[in-house]
Amino acid sequence: MGEIVNLRRMKKRRERQEAAAEAKQNRARHGRTAAEKANNRRDERRRQALLDAVRRGDDG
């Protein structure tokens, strides 16, 4: 005779697997590479440095 299976647990397991597969696809589709992240960080630091250079002080 076959193994007794809890259908609720099987349904939850299947849904978790489907969600994980969808998450993997979304990460591949929308994720950024390490180089892109590094470029964005560099651009942000450059922008902040430019703003700091032209910022007026409160001494004024």
Sequence and secondary structure as in RCSB ss.txt:
>XXXX:A:sequence
MGEIVNLRRMKKRRERQEAAAEAKQNRARHGRTAAEKANNRRDERRRQALLDAVRRGDDG
>XXXX:A:secstr
      HHHHHHHHHHHHHHHHHHHHHHHH   HHHHHHHHHHHHHHHHHHHHH   TT 
